[in-house]
Amino acid sequence: MEGYLLYIIISLPALLLGLWAQAKVQGAYRKYSQVRSSTGFTGAQVARRILDTNGLHDVPVEETGGILSDHYDPAKRVLRLSPAVYRTNSIAAAGVAAHEAGHALQHREQYFMLSLRSAMVPTVQIGSWLGPIIFIVGLFLSTTIAWIGLALFAGTSLFALITLPVEFDATRRAKEWLANSGLVYQGEMVGVHKVLDAAALTYVAAAAQSISTLLYYGLMLVGARDN
């Protein structure tokens, strides 16, 4: 019972932040996906214009399935946009497309934090599922094994923290390009700010949730060792 209470105390704030962040991003995206930009550019056209202006003619802009599944793939150097962003002329589509184009600009400039995050992906993919398993096994067999599992899982928290400056920088680049290039008129930037700021908050929430889980595991391990 004490363990459940401890988990709730540690995790509840991050969970509430996550729910609030999701509500904000969905609300902002839903609202501004209905607001057309005066320039008439679709998300695909916005991304293409930013890439071409920066000499990234060889980076394709492709349509991918899903909702808010937009991403830049640094391994294949491809920018992928969801159908609602790729095909649509809206303030939300322009903001999302410009944000993903911002990641392509980071890649071209070899932005350190993006390179570090990309290098961590294989390790994090293993640690995110294997770490908790090793940790639980270690609680019953050996605290040394549990510490190994905790260390593996800690990589996911570090990855979440490293993601923050990467996403914040891409958002900054997107806002600057949209405001200064004429792709979106100044009066329409309010919607861009709301969509991208809400999206950034989801990464803060994800980092908080990962850290709170890591803290809970750590307190469990310390308690098990004392016992």
N, C-alpha and C positions, 0 to 999 in steps of 0.2 A: 504493500500500500504506500509506504514511504517513497518507494522508487517511482510509482506513478505520479505522486504529488510533486516530487522533484522534477520529473519530466515536464509536467504541466507548467510549473513555475518558470522553468528555463525556456521552454519552447513556445508558450502561449503568446508572448509579445511578438516574436518573429512570425508566428503563424498569422496573427491578426494583421501585422504589417503586410504580409504576403497577400492576404485576402483584400485588403484595402488597395494595394498596388494593382492587383488584377482588375478590381472594379474600376479604378481610375483609368487604366489603359484601355479597357474595353469600352468604357463610356466615352472617352475622348476619341478613340478610333471610330466608334459607331457614329458619333456626332459629325466629325469632320470628314468622314468618308462620303457624307451626303452634301458637302459643300464643295462646289466646283471652283477650280482656280481660274482666274481671268485669262491666263495664258493659253489654257486649253491643252496643256501637255499631260499625257498619261504618265504613270510612274515609270514605265519602261523608257519613255522619251526623256524624262528628267534624268534618270540614271545614265542613259546614253550620252546626253549632253555633257554631264559632269565628267564622265570618263574620257570622252573625246577631247574636251577642253584641256584636260590634264595629260594628254598624250597616251591614254590607255585604250587605244583603238583595238588592241588585240584581246581585250577582256570582254567576252560575250555577256549579254544580258538575256537570261533565259527565264521562261515561265516554269514554275514548279507547283505541285499540288498543295492543298491545305489552306488554312487560314492563319495569317500572321506567321507564315513559315519562311519569311524572307531572310536571306542570309548571303554572305559572301564566303566562298570556299577558297581559302588561300592556297590549298594544296593543288587545286585544278585551275585556279585563277578564273573563276566563274562567279558572276553575280546572279543570284536566283531570286525571283520575286513571285509572290503568290498571285493568283489570278486577279483578285480584287485590287491589287496594287499595280500589277503589270499592265492591265488593260484599262484602268480607270483614270479619268481626270478628276482628281479631288485633292484637297489640301492634305488629307491624311496620306494618300498615295505618294504625293510629292515628298512629304517629310520622311516616310519610311524608305523610299527609294534613294533619297539623298543620304540618309544615314548609312545604308548598305554601301553606297558608292564611297562614303567616307572610309569604310574599312579597306576598300581597294586602294585608296590613296595612302592609307597607312602602310599597306603591304608594299606599295611601290617605293615608299620612303624608308622601308625597313624599320618601321616604328618598333622600338624595343619591346614594349609591353605586348604588342600583338605577336611578335616573334616568340617571346617567352611563353605566351599562352598556347600558341600552336605547338611548340615543342613539348608542352606538358600533356597534350591531349591523350596520347597512348597510355601514359602512366595513370592519368586520372580515370580513364575508362576502366582500367583494371582495378584500381584502388577503390572506386566508388561502390563496386559490388563485392569484391573479394575482401576488402578491409573489414566491413562489419561481420562477415562470416568468421574470419580469423579472430576477430575480437571476441565474439561470443564463445567460440571454442576455447580461447585462451582463458576466459573467466572460469571455466570448469577444469582446465588442465594446468595452465601455467600463466602467471602474470606476464612473464617475458613474451609469450606468444600474443597475449592480449595487447601489450604495448606495440608489438609489430603491426597488429591489425589497426590499432589506433593511429599509428604513424602513416599507414597506407591511406586511411580515410582522411587524415589531415590534409592530404594532397588536394582533396576536393574543396576544402575550405580555402586553401591557398589559391586554387584555381579561380574560385568565386571572387576572391579579393583582387586578383590580377585582372579579372574581367572588367572590374569597375572603371579603371582609367581608360581601358580600351574602348568601352562603350561611351563613356563621357566624352572622350576625344572625338569619336566618330560623330556624335551628336553635335558637338561644337562645329566641326567642319561642315556638317549638313546645314546648320542654321546660317553659317557665314555664306556658303555658296548660294543658298536659296535667296538670301537677303540682298546679296551684292551682284548677282548675275542676272536678275530680272526674270528668273524662272518662276518666282512667286512674287506678287506685289507686296509692298510693305504692309498694307492693311490686312493682308492675309496671313502674315507671320504669327499672329496671335494663335491661330489654330495649329500651326507647325510647332510652336513652343509647347502648347498643351499636349499634343500627341507625343512628341519626343521626350518631354520631361516626365510624362506618365510612364513611358516605356523604360526610361532610365531608373525609375523608382522600383520597377520589378527586379532589376539586377541587384539593387540594394537589399531588397527583401530576400532574394535568393541567398545572398552572402550571409545575411543575418540568420537565416534558417540553418544554413550549413554550419555556421560557427556555434549556434546554440546546440545543435546535435552533437558536435564535437565536444563541447563543454560537458554535456550530459554524460557522454561516454567516458570522458576523463574523470568525472566525479564518481561514476560507477566503479571505475578501475581503482581509484584511490580508496574507496570504501571497501572494496573486495580485498585489497592488500592489507588494510588495517584489521579486517576481520580475520 
